[in-house]
């Protein structure tokens, strides 16, 4: 139950009243405070990992669209959009 509550707190999904109660619990409960800290770290690392994966996928699409000779027409169309400005 604390894990779910912590996740909701970290995502900002708790009501203001429940957030205050949770924050008060963090002050008095060292175990909850440590678990919340590590849960926040796991969330952060997960976001970074997915961000890195997304960047790699976007780069692969970019390489395919802009460096494949068979897609020269597409590349020229996109380039012309920016050349007009």
C-alpha positions in Angstrom: 0.0 0.0 0.0 2.9 2.4 0.8 4.4 1.7 -2.6 1.2 2.7 -4.4 0.8 5.8 -2.2 4.4 6.8 -2.8 4.0 6.4 -6.5 0.9 8.5 -6.5 2.7 11.1 -4.4 5.7 11.2 -6.8 3.4 11.6 -9.8 1.5 14.4 -8.1 -1.7 12.3 -8.2 -2.7 12.7 -4.6 -5.2 15.3 -3.4 -3.6 18.2 -1.6 -4.9 16.8 1.8 -3.4 13.4 1.1 -0.1 14.9 0.0 0.2 16.8 3.3 -0.5 13.6 5.2 2.0 11.7 3.2 4.6 14.4 3.6 4.0 14.3 7.4 4.5 10.6 7.3 7.8 11.1 5.4 9.0 13.3 8.2 8.3 10.8 11.0 8.8 7.5 9.2 12.5 7.0 8.2 11.7 3.6 6.5 9.0 5.3 4.3 11.3 8.2 3.6 14.1 5.8 2.4 11.7 3.8 0.3 10.2 7.0 -1.3 13.8 8.2 -2.1 14.7 4.9 -3.8 11.4 4.7 -5.6 12.0 8.2 -6.9 15.5 7.2 -8.1 14.1 4.1 -9.9 11.5 6.3 -11.6 14.2 8.8 -12.6 16.5 6.1 -14.0 13.5 4.4 -15.8 12.6 7.8 -17.5 16.2 8.3 -18.5 16.5 4.8 -20.0 13.3 5.3 -22.0 14.4 8.7 -23.1 17.7 7.2 -24.3 15.7 4.4 -26.1 13.4 7.0 -27.8 16.3 9.1 -28.9 17.9 6.0 -30.5 14.6 5.1 -32.3 14.3 8.7 -33.6 17.9 8.7 -34.8 17.2 5.4 -36.6 14.2 6.9 -38.4 16.2 10.0 -39.2 19.0 7.9 -40.8 16.5 5.9 -42.8 14.6 9.0 -44.1 17.5 11.4 -44.7 20.3 9.1 -45.8 18.5 6.5 -47.9 19.0 7.3 -51.6 15.5 5.9 -52.3 14.0 8.6 -50.1 15.7 11.6 -51.8 12.3 13.1 -52.9 11.1 13.1 -49.3 14.4 14.6 -48.1 14.2 17.3 -50.7 10.6 18.1 -49.8 11.4 18.5 -46.2 14.5 20.6 -46.9 12.6 22.9 -49.2 10.1 23.7 -46.4 13.0 25.1 -44.3 14.7 26.8 -47.3 11.6 29.0 -47.8 12.2 30.7 -44.5 
